[in-house]
Amino acid sequence: MNVVFTSALTIVTATMCGAVSSAPKILPSGESVPENLLRIELVLDRPLGGVLDISRVSLTDDRGNPIAGAFYDIPLTSPDGKRIAILMHPGRVKTDVGPNRQAGLALRNGQRITMTIADPQLPRPIRKSWNISPAIRARIDTRAWRLLLPKPGGREPLEIQFPAALNANAKDLIAVSASDGRRLEGRVTLSQGERHWRFRPETVWKSGHFQVRVHASLEDPQGNRMCAAFEQAGQSAIACDEDARIPFEVINETARRGLRKLREL
């Protein structure tokens, strides 16, 4: 298995070097995750000296009991070594395949679990706890995203609220373009448990038509994509090769009120 880390329009690669110097973090960063969680990420300032020892990664329930057989046994490292994907066992996540029928989901709705990574390559063990919520088994639908639009003449951000968390690389897989297709430059952040995307342009907004462009490789931590849900039959053979486009218009408040009145007629 290979992991490809992409930006909104280009594939970014880097080289591995150095050792870990400061506290790493575990993603998803929110307080809860669905019971069909597939992907967890360890984010580092600098790469480890060697491969993460998956035997030093554990899950426990709220009573401190270990959750056995939860992980796929090979961690997947980004080209620059700063992001390590730890996969929940796919066979236990996917409904009605062998491991799922035999052992069921490793995570259960209503639980509280704690993940501990105690690889000696890290400066100290790190932990992250989550409450377990119901499974999310639908493909990503950009029509459910809520856009908070800026006004012309300023640099206030365009914001997008997602109904559920996306993978952390969503920060780089969503871009804004002008009506001529030119990509707008600006600062992007992803926050609130990877459920809130925010773009502040380098220059002031002008009145006009724009698009949010979403790279076809976007996924959520459950392995759902825009073209197919992880649970969908044959989903691994489905190529997500078409970007999504969400049109929006930047207009002043007077014009916005006028449009609203027209729609009400």
Steps between C-alpha positions, in 0.01 A plus 500: 500500500621852421400833643494802269480845652372758251431872491197651327667509161839332536665205671746611766806294594787558741797312644545331836756633745569565866325385817192595695550823697162609638167360607317309224122492471238241413219560250199510481533785748132519598336363812315220320549259209254260330511133588611421142811720527762372256789746501692661787799725440808571707633845404865582573719808469782277380501138382581206721838332464331174393163339436236553770471185713130414469532258793552808720166648391201400712132572557321463832137545595370720780574226755861471386442167323706453182316485166678216324549461125394856425778606262633413156857390570687734261514876567509715185741793487478814285791584266639760743467265799299752702160327474445137590165339423391233748213302354231323694470144368303550174348153523343585835379840379328378184160341562450130436852399398687221682670686790191717550273194523741325736603784734276797413603863511791581730319817606142517627258790508480638856850396604779730610840379384860608543779452248858482630812513282805398703763449231842580660585715196257757637613736777220364722183289462210693356129441557174607345148415622179499300132439559364253245201614294281322242660385175520725194457277195402750228721656235611861548229729362619856442137613468477459878783746560405844633683797347534825697562762232718812526408850386680683218764761579661321795707195588256327734518122463289263298400225743363150443337293772491123446234277657774255605879501527717458192857375482751763609638537147166658402681824587700461177238324287251788491577816305324812373508613137372807317256483209792472256630190679793680662574371849484762777796522735441526872529339841306182577423347840310189605362499854223387736589134473560521121140621449567866417701625198596865474661695214628857537612646163821694451308779323155647557195324365350649186134464411452210266467126454740249657530126555610278783696215340528171686767252396367158400724323753324654803406242767362496850655293783253218423639456148195655332570697182292734287446233235439203730448400862746256657214255548394515134546173310806518274597843630873426484474461122317832458733779389419837652644715223261795482538807719187648655413864434281716722408836342445806718465872450654788691258794501431794727228483764257723308516273196472194723179634659362574155565145385340366815183701433487379139519138616213563741268625224 
